[in-house]
Structures are given as structure tokens and as C-alpha cells.
Amino acid sequence: MNKDDVFYTKTMAKVYADQGKLEKAAEIYQYLLKKEPRRQDLIEALAEIDKERLKKGHADLDELFSTWLDLLLRHSRLQQLKKLETSIER
């Protein structure tokens, strides 16, 4: 028995998923499916994890886009201030 047999269980995958550790949960479900590829409950659980990972990915993209937009606006304001400074110095 290797160490994965002890810790890689459906229950442990659910615990990881409930904690938001979706990558680890998916790893465990994939491991279990390699051992028992026809288990519908594992297939469905992995599909649910994949759906959550996709949602999380979209949320991460939303946050990244928001940060990018904020930086773009700050850059624009900085450029305007530099132009104003240049015109005042003349």
C-alpha cells in the first residue's frame, strides 16, 4: 500500500473541495478514477470540481481585468499631469 492509498479517498477529496482547494481535490478524484474508471459518483464529483474551477478562473479574470483597468486609468491621469506640468514650465 502506498501513501496515496491512505490519503487519496473520496472523503479527502470532498474535504479539499469544501476548503476551496480545488486543484488538490481534482488530483485525488483523477487518481481514484484511474483505479476505478467506471465509478459514476467519482466522474460526477470531478465534473463538479471542474465546473467550480472554471467559475473560479472567471472570477480571477474579472479581478485581473479590474486591476488592469484601474492601472490604465491611473496611467492616463499620470500622462495628463505630465502634459500639464510641461505646459506650466514653459
Helices and strands as residue ranges (DSSP letters): H 3-7, H 10-18, H 22-35, H 40-89
